[in-house]
Amino acid sequence: MLKYLEEIKLKVINFIKMNIHIIGGMYMNVSKENIFDVKYTSVLENKKESWTSSIIKFFHRNKLISISIIVFFACVCMNLLLIYNFFRALQQI
């Protein structure tokens, strides 16, 4: 029982050290540092995500938007192709 109480005490101390407070039943991190945003390599470093990978992640998360954009550009290309072929047919008359 004593060991269990010491574990709870350590958890509470760690909870307070991380500057996390309970407000309205939700956890809110008061500190502005990103504690959990660490990528582990042979050297500890915090890499910024490149803009291309963020765009790729956006399209992976939002499949409906990406399909809509692809369909829109396909329709625009088909429209331009049909207009071009129509003018070519008019020139041959």
Backbone bond lengths (Angstrom), bond angles and torsions (degrees), N, CA, C in turn:
res aa  C-N    CA-C-N  psi(-1)  N-CA   C-N-CA  omega(-1)  CA-C   N-CA-C  phi
1 M - - - 1.446 - - 1.522 110.89 -
2 L 1.327 117.02 -38.92 1.457 121.87 -179.84 1.530 110.67 -65.92
3 K 1.340 114.95 -39.50 1.463 118.97 178.65 1.539 110.27 -64.18
4 Y 1.322 116.41 -39.40 1.462 121.41 178.79 1.527 110.86 -63.86
5 L 1.328 117.11 -41.09 1.461 120.71 178.89 1.526 111.35 -67.26
6 E 1.324 117.31 -35.87 1.469 120.23 177.78 1.528 110.89 -68.32
7 E 1.328 116.49 -36.17 1.469 119.49 176.91 1.529 110.29 -64.22
8 I 1.327 116.04 -41.68 1.467 120.31 178.36 1.526 109.90 -64.26
9 K 1.340 116.51 -41.23 1.464 121.02 179.09 1.524 110.82 -61.85
10 L 1.338 117.37 -43.10 1.467 121.02 178.01 1.531 111.23 -64.02
11 K 1.331 116.41 -39.98 1.463 119.32 178.79 1.521 111.33 -64.12
12 V 1.333 116.29 -39.84 1.465 119.78 179.22 1.521 110.51 -67.48
13 I 1.329 117.43 -40.76 1.468 120.71 178.62 1.519 110.39 -64.09
14 N 1.323 117.85 -43.61 1.469 121.07 177.88 1.521 110.46 -64.31
15 F 1.317 116.24 -36.70 1.460 121.51 178.60 1.522 110.58 -62.57
16 I 1.313 116.76 -42.67 1.461 121.13 179.88 1.522 110.88 -71.59
17 K 1.329 117.88 -38.10 1.465 121.36 -179.54 1.525 111.94 -63.13
18 M 1.302 117.87 -30.89 1.469 121.02 -177.68 1.519 111.60 -81.75
19 N 1.336 117.66 6.11 1.463 122.63 178.26 1.518 112.47 57.59
20 I 1.312 116.11 41.10 1.462 120.34 178.21 1.513 107.52 -107.78
21 H 1.303 116.56 130.01 1.458 121.76 -179.16 1.520 109.20 -121.61
22 I 1.304 115.33 149.41 1.464 120.41 177.31 1.523 107.64 -92.80
23 I 1.341 115.53 118.80 1.467 120.41 179.41 1.519 107.00 -127.56
24 G 1.307 116.15 114.70 1.463 120.97 176.31 1.514 113.13 62.65
25 G 1.308 118.54 31.09 1.458 121.43 178.91 1.509 113.90 82.07
26 M 1.324 118.18 -1.10 1.462 121.37 179.29 1.515 109.21 -113.28
27 Y 1.311 117.04 149.15 1.454 121.19 178.38 1.525 108.75 -88.40
28 M 1.308 115.87 134.78 1.453 120.26 179.86 1.516 108.37 -131.48
29 N 1.299 116.98 126.68 1.457 121.65 179.89 1.522 107.91 -87.00
30 V 1.324 116.31 118.70 1.450 120.71 -176.71 1.518 110.74 -84.25
31 S 1.315 116.71 -32.57 1.462 118.87 -178.33 1.518 109.64 -72.04
32 K 1.339 116.55 151.31 1.462 120.97 -175.42 1.514 112.07 -95.67
33 E 1.316 118.75 1.70 1.454 120.07 -179.49 1.522 109.80 -86.88
34 N 1.310 115.22 148.34 1.460 121.13 178.35 1.521 107.81 -92.44
35 I 1.320 115.58 92.59 1.460 120.08 -176.26 1.519 110.98 -69.51
36 F 1.320 116.88 -40.37 1.450 120.42 -173.57 1.525 112.83 -93.20
37 D 1.316 119.09 4.80 1.456 122.33 -179.66 1.533 109.83 -97.19
38 V 1.326 116.09 57.53 1.458 121.25 -178.69 1.519 107.59 -120.12
39 K 1.325 116.27 130.17 1.454 121.49 176.32 1.523 107.62 -102.76
40 Y 1.307 116.81 130.23 1.450 121.14 -173.50 1.520 111.00 -93.77
41 T 1.310 116.38 121.96 1.451 124.23 173.08 1.524 107.34 -132.66
42 S 1.323 116.56 -166.36 1.463 117.94 177.46 1.523 110.80 -67.16
43 V 1.339 115.85 -28.37 1.464 121.06 176.63 1.520 106.97 -117.66
44 L 1.305 116.86 134.62 1.468 120.40 -179.91 1.518 109.25 -72.50
45 E 1.330 116.33 117.30 1.463 121.28 -179.60 1.519 108.95 -149.40
46 N 1.287 116.18 155.50 1.461 122.80 179.64 1.532 107.45 -114.34
47 K 1.337 116.61 100.84 1.463 120.94 -175.74 1.521 110.14 -88.91
48 K 1.321 114.88 140.96 1.459 120.57 173.38 1.523 108.20 -79.96
49 E 1.321 115.42 145.92 1.453 120.56 178.70 1.525 109.16 -79.59
50 S 1.332 116.93 135.12 1.464 119.44 -179.45 1.525 109.65 -72.95
51 W 1.332 115.72 159.29 1.460 120.25 -175.41 1.521 110.96 -69.41
52 T 1.335 118.08 -30.45 1.466 119.10 179.50 1.520 111.30 -69.60
53 S 1.319 116.91 -40.27 1.467 118.38 179.35 1.521 110.98 -69.83
54 S 1.330 117.64 -31.17 1.471 119.05 177.03 1.531 110.65 -69.01
55 I 1.339 117.53 -35.88 1.470 120.48 176.53 1.526 110.36 -66.96
56 I 1.335 116.37 -42.31 1.465 119.95 178.98 1.522 110.57 -63.29
57 K 1.336 117.53 -41.77 1.465 120.30 177.32 1.521 111.09 -63.95
58 F 1.354 117.30 -37.61 1.461 120.88 178.08 1.526 110.73 -60.53
59 F 1.354 117.10 -44.22 1.458 120.24 -179.78 1.521 111.97 -69.87
60 H 1.333 117.79 -31.89 1.460 119.81 176.63 1.524 111.15 -69.14
61 R 1.334 117.73 -36.06 1.456 121.30 -179.35 1.521 111.96 -78.11
62 N 1.339 118.67 -32.46 1.460 122.98 -174.94 1.523 109.72 -115.28
63 K 1.314 115.97 77.43 1.464 121.05 -175.41 1.534 111.96 -68.03
64 L 1.327 117.82 -35.62 1.458 120.59 -179.09 1.524 110.74 -64.72
65 I 1.320 117.32 -42.42 1.468 121.01 179.01 1.524 110.17 -65.78
66 S 1.323 117.48 -42.64 1.465 119.41 -178.54 1.529 111.41 -66.74
67 I 1.333 117.65 -39.57 1.468 119.87 177.74 1.524 110.02 -66.16
68 S 1.328 117.58 -39.05 1.467 121.14 178.47 1.527 111.33 -62.96
69 I 1.326 117.33 -41.62 1.465 121.03 179.04 1.526 110.41 -65.80
70 I 1.330 117.70 -41.98 1.468 120.92 179.25 1.524 110.53 -64.47
71 V 1.337 118.16 -43.01 1.469 121.47 178.77 1.525 110.38 -64.51
72 F 1.340 117.37 -40.27 1.466 121.06 178.68 1.526 111.07 -60.22
73 F 1.335 117.55 -48.79 1.465 119.46 -179.65 1.523 112.17 -68.06
74 A 1.333 117.87 -31.82 1.468 120.26 175.36 1.530 110.39 -65.33
75 C 1.334 116.79 -41.32 1.471 120.23 178.56 1.526 111.36 -66.85
76 V 1.328 117.76 -38.26 1.470 120.94 178.19 1.525 109.93 -64.44
77 C 1.326 116.93 -43.98 1.476 119.80 179.09 1.523 111.16 -64.53
78 M 1.325 117.10 -41.66 1.468 119.96 178.84 1.521 110.67 -64.58
79 N 1.337 117.54 -39.40 1.453 121.60 178.63 1.529 110.75 -62.55
80 L 1.333 117.25 -45.68 1.468 120.47 178.35 1.524 111.60 -62.60
81 L 1.322 116.65 -38.82 1.468 120.52 178.93 1.530 110.79 -65.50
82 L 1.321 116.92 -42.66 1.466 119.68 178.99 1.527 111.94 -66.42
83 I 1.328 118.28 -39.46 1.466 121.47 177.70 1.524 110.08 -64.40
84 Y 1.329 117.53 -43.47 1.463 121.62 179.10 1.528 110.64 -60.98
85 N 1.333 116.67 -46.07 1.473 119.86 -179.91 1.536 111.34 -66.97
86 F 1.332 117.94 -33.86 1.454 120.78 177.11 1.520 111.04 -64.60
87 F 1.333 117.83 -44.08 1.473 120.22 178.14 1.529 111.75 -66.61
88 R 1.312 116.95 -36.37 1.479 118.86 175.55 1.515 110.89 -63.31
89 A 1.336 117.31 -40.01 1.477 120.54 178.68 1.528 110.13 -67.70
90 L 1.337 119.15 -35.73 1.462 121.31 177.73 1.529 111.77 -67.74
91 Q 1.334 117.08 -34.40 1.468 119.62 -179.66 1.523 111.51 -70.32
92 Q 1.314 117.68 -26.33 1.456 119.75 -178.50 1.537 112.36 -81.72
93 I 1.309 116.98 -13.43 1.480 119.63 -178.81 1.507 110.52 -75.20
